[in-house]
Amino acid sequence: MAVLLRIVTPRAVAWKGQAEEVLAPGFHGQFCVLPGHERFLSVARPGRVVIRTDEGEQVFVVGTGFIEVGAEHITILTDVCEPLDQVDQAGAVQQLAAAEALLTECVQGTAAWDEAEKQAGLARARIG
């Protein structure tokens, strides 16, 4: 038994297919979805989505958005979706350093702080 997973960005459907298990980065932390899961909606935070299928495992880095879970489907609406094997690790290390430097200059709770937190979260997901 499997669930239909769709990862959707503003530009396109980044991934669509049947999954046996999906690990996703929710607002309160990583969670696992199996077929027949109870319905719920979560805010997505930057992190990794791990998709387990009959063919193996795929990993994507995703940004902020929303995750809708049902018994037979999962939809992840996100602003960023990158296959982990295509991530520029050296670039991600530089992005993390820049975001952390910006965080030291921002006031917590401002829009600048929120954007720097988002960029730092994406860089951490890219690095691992």
N, C-alpha and C positions, 0 to 999 in steps of 0.2 A: 504494500500500500504506500502511496506517495501523496504529496501535496503539490499543487501548482504554485510555483514561486515566480514572481515578477519583481525585478528591480528596475524602477523607472526614474529617469532623470528628466530635467526640463528639455533636454535635447532628443532623447530617444529611450526606447526600452533597452537597458544595458544587459539584462539577462532574463531569460524566460525558459522555464522547463520544469520537469518533475523532480522533486527532491524527497529523499527519505528522511532527512534531518536538516534543520537550519539553525545555526547559531547566529544571533543578531545582537547588536549593541543598543540596548534600550536605555531609557533615561536613568533607571536605577541599576543598570549593569547588564552584563551579557546574559541572554536567556536562550533557551533551546525550544524549538518547536518541532513536534512530531505529528504525523497524520492523526486526525481526530482531536486535535488540541481545542481547548475552550476558546471561544471568541474573545478578543480584546484588542485595544488600540494603545499604542505606545509612541512616545516621542523618541526619535532616533538621535543618538549622539554620534560623533565621529568614532569610528572603530572598524572592526573587521566583521564581515559576514562570511561564515564558513558554510558551504553548501555540500552536503553529502548525497551523492547519487549512485546509481548502479555502476556508473563508469568511473567513480572515484570521488575525489574531493577538489573543490574549487574555492579559492579565497579572494574576496574583493575588499578593498578599502572603500568605505562609504562615509559621507558627511552627515550633516544634520537633516532631519526630515521627520517622517512619520512611518510607522509600521502597523499595518492592519493584519490581524491573524484571524483565520477562521478554521473550521474543521478540515476543509479541503483546499484552502488557498492561503497564501501569504503575499501581501503587496508591500514593498518597501519603496516609498517615495523619498528621494534624496537628491541633494544638490550636486553630489559628487559620487561617482562609482568608477573605481580603477581596479583592474586585475592586479593582484599583489605581485605577480611575476613580471609586471611591466613597470613597477615603481622604481624611480631613481633614488636609491638609498642615500647616496652622497647629497643629493639635492634635499632630501627629506631631513637630513641632519642639519643642514644649513637653515631650512625653514623652521625647524624647532628652535634653534638658537635665536633666530630673528624674532619669533613669536614670544619666547621667554624674555628676551630683552625688552620688547614692547610692553609685556605685562608688568615689568618693574617700573615703567613710566606712566601707566594708566591708573585711573581710579576705579576700584572694584565697583561693579554695578553700572558702569557707563557702557555706551554702545562700543566704544573703542576697546574696552576690557572684554566684552562679549566676543568681538571679532578676533581679538588676539587669543582668547581661550579656544575658540573654534579652530583657528589655524594651528595652535599647539596640539590640540586633540587629533587633527588630521595627520600632522607630522609624526606624532607618537604611533598612530595606527600604521602608518607607512613603514616606520622603523621596526616596529614589533615590540 
